[in-house]
Amino acid sequence: MQLNQATDYAFRVVLYLACWPGSVVSGQVIAEQQHIPPQFLQKIMRSLTKAGLVRSYRGSEGGFVLLRPAETITMLNVIEAMEGPICLNRCLAEQNSCSRCCSDICTVHRALGKIQAQFLLSLSQVNFAELARNSEGEVEKKYG
């Protein structure tokens, strides 16, 4: 399993906006500072906006701002906004997808279910306020 490039960029965008709380940041600035192709940034911002993580403002003073406090936005939120729900195996999403029809007794199903639950919990415990605090020196050096 590997996250796609758009998700990696989305992490960068949300982290960058978390470092500038309440500030409306233009798409051009985000694209330049985060080295994201502008056309690709538009696609990412549509997904983040649709998921309720980012708000967009139009016009000459327009741009983007986090819609929710960074403390409430997790890595899981961003992944799901970009890629949809995480499911390690189809049998965890669709009970009838297994040709053996034995998910209730299948040891592989139980093991994957446990791993998936731990993975989702871990992703939901990392929020962007924490990431922004941990990257303050990096942001100041690079963008300050």
N, C-alpha and C positions, 0 to 999 in steps of 0.2 A: 504494500500500500504506500502510495506517495501522494502528497498534496500537490495540486497543480500550481503553475506559475501565478495564476490570478490570485489564488489564496495567499501565496507568499507576498505578493504586492499588497493585498488587502491588509495583511498584518502590518506592513510598513505604514500604510495610510492611516489606519486606526491608531497606531502608536504615535505617529507624527501629530495627529490631531489631539491626542491625549496630552501631548507635551505643550499644547497651546490651548488650554481649556477655555471654552467660551469664545474663542477667536474664530472669525470666519476666514478661512484660508482659501485662496484661489486655487483652482485646479492646475493652473500653470505653475504656481509655486510648488504644489505637491509633486507634480510630475518632475520638475527640475530637481528638487531637493531629494526625492526618493528614486530618481533615475528610472522612471516608469514612462513608457511611451504614452503620449497624450491620448491617442485613440483607445489604447488599452485601459487607461485610467477612467475614461468615460464609462466603459463597460463595468468596471469594478465599482464605481460610484453608484451606478444604477442598482447593482445588486445590494450594496450596503444600505442604500436609501430604502429600497423595497423591504429590506429586513428590519427597518426601523432603528438602525444603528447610527446613521448619518442623516443630516438634513442639508438640503441644497438650497442656495439662494441664487436667484438670477440677477442679471444686470451687471453694470460696470463695477459695482462693489460686491458682486456675488462671490460665491465660493461654497465651502463646505465646513460644517461644524458637527461635532458629535451630538447626536440627538439625546443621548442619555449620559449620565455621569460615567466616566471611564471606569470607576469602581464596579459598575454593573455590567460592563462589557467584557466577556471572557473570550479566550481563544476558541472555545467551542462555538460561541455565537458567530464568530467570524467564519469559521470553517463551514458551519451550517448555512450561513448566508451565501457563501460562494459555491458550495458543493452539494448542499442538501444534507439530509440526515446521515450520520455515520452508521454504517452497518458492515461489520467485518465479514459476514457471510450471509448469503441470501436466506438461509434457513432461520436466521435471527429476525428477519423482517417479515417473511412470509411463512407461516407455519406449514403450509401445504407444499412448499417448494421442494422438499426432500423426497426423492423417489422411493426412499425406504419407509417414509411416513412413521418415523420412530423418534421424533425430536424429544419426546417426553422421557425416553430412556437412553438416548444417544450420548455417550460420554464426550464426543467431539463437540456436539451442540452445547452441552453444559459448560465445557471448558471455554469455548469461544464466547459464550454469553457472559461468563465471569470476567474474561479478559476485556471484552467490550465495555462492560460496566465500569471496570477500573479505569480504562482509558478515558471514557466520557467524564468520569469524576475528576480525573487529573486535569483534563482540558478545562473543565468548568471552574477549577480552583485557581486558575491563572487569569488575573484581570489586567486591563490595560493601564489602570492607575499605578499598579505595582510595577509593571514593566516600564512605564514612563519615569517613575522615581528611580528605578535602577539604571536608566539610560540618560539621566540628566547631564552628567558630565560629558557623555558621548555627544549629545545633542548640542550642548554649548560649544564644544570644540569644533564640531562640524558646521553648525548653522548659526552660531551666536555671533 
